[in-house]
Amino acid sequence: MLPIDELTLAGKIAIWALPVIFAITVHEVAHGWVASKLGDNTAKRLGRLTLNPMSHVDLVGTLIVPAVLLFLGGFIFGWAKPVPVNFGLLRHPKRDMVYVAIAGPLANLVMAILWAVVLKLGLLYANSNESVAMPLIYMGYAGIFINAILMMLNLLPILPLDGGRVLAGLLPNSLSRQYSRTEPLGMPILIIIIMMGWLSSILGPPVYFFQTSIFHMIGL
């Protein structure tokens, strides 16, 4: 849609930095905030219920990985330090785990819509003030894209991703216990998927559908 690839590396970093940091920070805060409402104040007690990125930045996942992928022109994604959640402190652990897990992807959905508003504002000002409009347009598009990626990635039914937590919470108890035993295999499986180049094939269609729906919503 936009010639972002034609920007300089410095320009790309300027465009992507804020959307990436907000996407992964708000995602984690959403988990902790919902957990606090359902009985677990661990994240609140540790000072993690804050939008200050410095409280959530992971050197590798928040800075190095997105920067390298941006430089290589690859599939942009990243992660923050996970907000600690003690599921045993939740009032209804199995049920509430679903709410805590789904809060992150829902936060990405809300942020994608907000970035769509930014994109729309940029388009409205495109003919009158290009110096203001173009950063809004680029950042709005980047915000939609990174939030779509994080939402769909985290909804994969692989533990310890959010989709895996949701599935574990929805399965009958016996099946849930068996499924939960696969958690140690989750990250190796995800790494294999990434290394084999399958991630873009898995996430591409739902991300495209999501982006297209957002664009239609704002009249593009």
Legacy VTK file of the C-alpha trace (Angstrom):
# vtk DataFile Version 3.0
C-alpha trace
ASCII
DATASET POLYDATA
POINTS 220 float
0.000 0.000 0.000
2.756 2.439 0.978
6.386 2.599 -0.272
7.836 2.127 3.216
10.631 0.005 1.736
11.869 3.115 -0.080
12.597 4.918 3.204
16.109 5.091 4.620
16.938 2.854 7.585
16.713 5.880 9.892
13.334 6.732 8.391
12.093 3.174 8.902
13.204 3.190 12.541
11.466 6.537 13.111
8.256 5.181 11.579
8.235 1.754 13.256
9.657 2.527 16.722
6.542 3.972 18.342
4.039 1.444 16.904
6.244 -1.520 17.864
6.938 -0.294 21.409
3.290 0.536 22.060
2.053 -2.733 20.532
4.121 -4.987 22.751
3.932 -2.780 25.872
0.150 -2.352 25.916
-0.259 -6.053 25.086
1.618 -7.018 28.258
-0.042 -4.373 30.440
-3.447 -5.688 29.330
-2.577 -9.150 30.684
-1.516 -7.731 34.034
-4.455 -5.345 34.310
-7.045 -8.064 33.714
-5.220 -10.388 36.107
-5.350 -7.680 38.784
-9.107 -7.366 38.309
-9.491 -11.122 38.703
-7.499 -11.532 41.911
-3.794 -11.625 40.986
-1.941 -8.412 41.888
1.515 -9.774 41.053
2.095 -7.443 38.102
0.699 -4.463 40.006
2.907 -5.198 43.018
5.996 -5.370 40.783
5.195 -2.060 39.084
4.431 -3.620 35.698
0.996 -2.022 35.257
2.505 1.021 33.596
2.717 2.249 30.016
6.322 3.314 30.601
8.129 1.205 27.956
11.253 1.007 30.104
9.391 -1.263 32.521
8.660 -3.760 29.759
11.530 -3.499 27.282
13.332 -6.744 26.534
16.741 -6.036 25.005
16.444 -8.848 22.484
12.700 -8.983 21.786
11.851 -5.280 21.886
14.978 -3.767 20.357
17.366 -6.167 18.633
14.967 -8.552 16.854
12.665 -5.855 15.376
15.705 -3.768 14.345
17.380 -6.716 12.591
14.151 -7.734 10.858
13.592 -4.135 9.796
17.117 -3.949 8.382
16.616 -7.225 6.524
13.185 -6.199 5.281
11.593 -9.253 6.852
8.466 -10.047 8.865
8.426 -7.424 11.650
7.577 -8.678 15.125
8.958 -8.549 18.649
8.108 -9.114 22.274
8.368 -7.464 25.680
9.253 -8.944 29.053
6.198 -11.039 29.937
4.066 -9.560 32.693
4.101 -12.085 35.567
0.742 -13.726 36.209
0.179 -16.199 39.036
-2.778 -18.173 37.753
-3.157 -19.823 41.148
-4.161 -16.478 42.645
-6.999 -15.933 40.195
-10.434 -16.375 41.713
-11.383 -18.986 39.109
-7.983 -20.061 37.697
-9.072 -22.118 34.674
-11.791 -19.731 33.536
-9.963 -16.518 34.394
-6.851 -17.722 32.574
-8.854 -17.365 29.362
-9.721 -13.749 30.133
-6.143 -12.875 31.076
-4.768 -14.529 27.937
-7.234 -12.990 25.492
-6.656 -9.500 26.929
-3.349 -9.150 25.072
-4.675 -9.850 21.555
-7.755 -7.709 22.278
-5.435 -4.848 23.239
-3.709 -5.255 19.857
-7.105 -5.152 18.145
-7.969 -1.872 19.871
-4.576 -0.393 19.034
-4.914 -1.394 15.383
-8.214 0.488 15.241
-6.629 3.542 16.897
-3.750 3.482 14.406
-6.353 3.278 11.641
-7.750 6.557 12.963
-4.225 8.019 12.784
-3.908 6.774 9.207
-7.273 8.302 8.298
-6.267 11.656 9.792
-3.074 11.571 7.777
-5.011 10.922 4.594
-7.372 13.802 5.357
-4.414 16.192 5.709
-2.488 14.762 2.751
-3.387 17.599 0.385
-3.125 20.467 2.854
-0.102 19.670 5.039
2.073 16.888 3.655
4.820 17.305 6.281
2.305 16.379 8.990
0.259 13.944 6.929
3.012 11.601 5.726
4.345 10.633 9.190
0.756 9.989 10.318
0.083 7.861 7.252
3.266 5.813 7.564
2.947 5.330 11.319
-0.742 4.519 11.053
-0.044 1.822 8.483
2.861 0.442 10.531
0.694 0.425 13.671
-2.050 -1.547 11.958
0.458 -4.033 10.569
2.473 -4.721 13.735
-0.658 -5.069 15.872
-2.170 -7.439 13.327
1.010 -9.536 13.412
1.163 -9.658 17.213
-2.536 -10.411 17.549
-2.491 -13.295 15.064
0.836 -14.662 16.313
-0.349 -14.741 19.908
-3.619 -16.392 18.930
-1.804 -19.469 17.589
-2.942 -22.456 19.709
0.575 -23.146 20.979
1.517 -22.910 24.647
2.740 -20.600 26.122
1.214 -18.206 23.558
-2.101 -16.577 24.417
-4.001 -18.808 22.008
-2.615 -21.840 23.821
-3.715 -20.416 27.181
-7.208 -19.787 25.829
-7.441 -23.316 24.430
-6.202 -24.816 27.705
-8.865 -22.861 29.571
-11.657 -23.942 27.252
-10.839 -27.655 27.046
-12.415 -30.118 29.497
-10.223 -30.628 32.564
-8.709 -33.963 31.518
-7.838 -32.750 28.017
-6.625 -29.431 29.393
-4.161 -31.185 31.704
-2.820 -33.300 28.837
-2.555 -30.278 26.551
-0.772 -28.237 29.247
2.002 -30.843 29.280
2.962 -29.717 25.758
4.058 -26.275 27.018
7.794 -27.140 27.158
7.585 -27.977 23.442
5.831 -24.738 22.497
8.781 -22.410 21.983
10.917 -25.020 20.140
7.956 -25.636 17.831
7.591 -21.893 17.214
11.330 -21.531 16.544
11.166 -24.375 14.018
8.179 -22.731 12.310
10.115 -19.460 12.057
13.364 -21.081 10.875
11.538 -23.100 8.209
9.919 -19.931 6.885
6.407 -21.174 7.609
5.373 -18.286 9.854
4.569 -15.877 7.023
2.495 -18.574 5.294
0.556 -19.260 8.497
0.010 -15.649 9.520
-0.167 -14.076 6.056
-3.814 -14.867 5.192
-5.365 -13.838 8.557
-3.171 -10.722 8.754
-4.157 -9.752 5.205
-7.843 -10.297 6.000
-7.542 -8.254 9.193
-5.735 -5.385 7.483
-8.202 -5.366 4.614
-11.103 -5.233 7.073
-9.498 -2.287 8.895
-8.902 -0.452 5.616
-12.519 -0.977 4.575
-13.609 0.335 7.972
-11.852 3.653 7.326
-12.958 3.844 3.714
-9.847 2.658 1.848
LINES 1 221
220 0 1 2 3 4 5 6 7 8 9 10 11 12 13 14 15 16 17 18 19 20 21 22 23 24 25 26 27 28 29 30 31 32 33 34 35 36 37 38 39 40 41 42 43 44 45 46 47 48 49 50 51 52 53 54 55 56 57 58 59 60 61 62 63 64 65 66 67 68 69 70 71 72 73 74 75 76 77 78 79 80 81 82 83 84 85 86 87 88 89 90 91 92 93 94 95 96 97 98 99 100 101 102 103 104 105 106 107 108 109 110 111 112 113 114 115 116 117 118 119 120 121 122 123 124 125 126 127 128 129 130 131 132 133 134 135 136 137 138 139 140 141 142 143 144 145 146 147 148 149 150 151 152 153 154 155 156 157 158 159 160 161 162 163 164 165 166 167 168 169 170 171 172 173 174 175 176 177 178 179 180 181 182 183 184 185 186 187 188 189 190 191 192 193 194 195 196 197 198 199 200 201 202 203 204 205 206 207 208 209 210 211 212 213 214 215 216 217 218 219
